[in-house]
Amino acid sequence: MGNNFEILEKMKDDVQILEIVGELDALVAPKLKETFNKLVEKDIVKYVVDFKGLVHINSLAMGILRGKLQVVRELGGDIKIANLNSHIRTIFETIGLDEIFEIYATTEEALKSFK
């Protein structure tokens, strides 16, 4: 696990899109944290995390997402989630992340919600 993972970064207007591909497990979760830290340092506070290519997510990665959500909301931004498959959506619902994150069917819908 962990070697089939990447974060694709795209900017659309003032929103950073992070497309997560592969398995987001304990080995690669720190890479997600570093990516957010680097972007927040550049004053980027609006994010869409696109999970279209996500196969697996573990609790450490979810904790990082939750922590970064707090950070960017304090800075006036937000993190919105897009393209959850049914497996990942069930995990989000089970631990209550669906109640703190806005979840959208597509990246485009998530982007529009920032307007």
N, C-alpha and C positions, 0 to 999 in steps of 0.2 A: 504494500500500500504506500501511497504518498508520492510515487514517482510519476504517476499519470495525473499531473495537476498543473494548471496554469491560471493566471489572472490576466485577462485581456483588458486593457484600459483604453477607453474612448471618451472624449469630451464632446458634449452636445450642448451648445450655448454655455451656461454656467453650471451644468450638471455633469458630474463625473459618472460614467457608466463603468462598472466593474463586472465583467463577464467571468464567472467562475466555471472552470472546466475540470472535470475529473472528480477525484475523491478529496474532500476537505476533512482530513483527519489530524490527529495530534502531531504528526510529522510536519505537515505543511501549514497548520493553523498560524504559527508565528509569522509566516510570509504574508498572510492576510492582515495581521496586526501591523506589520512593518509598512505595508502598502498604505493602509489608512493613516498611519502616523506621518508618513512622508507627504501625503496629500493634504492632511489637515495643517501641516506646517506651511504649506503653500496657500493657506486660507481657502481651501476648497471644502465647502461644508454641505453641498447638495450631492446626494449619491443615489443611483439606481444600481442595486446589486442584482444582476441577471443570472439566475440559476438554471438557465436552459440546459447547460452542459454538465450540471452537477449530478454525480452518481450517488455520493454518500456525504453526510455531514456528521461530525461528532459533537459532543457536548462542549468541548473546549472551544471549537470554532464558533458555536452558538453563543458562548459566553463572551467571546471577543466581539461578535456582532452587537450584542446587547450593550457592552461597555462602550463601544464606539458610537452607538446610537445616542447614548447619554451625552458624550462629549460633543458631538456635532449639534445636537439640539440646544445645548448650552451656548453654542456659538451662533445660534439662529438658523441652523440648517436641519437636514433630515436625511434618513436613509430609508429608501423604499425598496421593496423586494418585488422581483418580477419572475415570471416563468417557473413557478414551483411545480415539479411533477407531483403526482399523488402521494408517492412515498415520502418525499421531503415535506410536503404540506402536512401530512399526518404527524410527522415529528414536530413540526412547528406548532400544530394545534395541541398536541399532547403536553408540551411544556409551556404553553401559553404565549409563545412568541407571536402568534397571529393576533394577539390582543395589543401588543405594543408596536408592531411594525405594520405599516400599510402595505398590503400585498395586492399586486396587480397581475392580470393574466398575461400582459405583454409589456415589454420595455417601453413601447410608444405610449401606452396608457399611463405608466408610471411617470414618464417624462412630462406628459400633459398635466399631471396633477401638481407639478411645480409652478405652473403658469398662474 
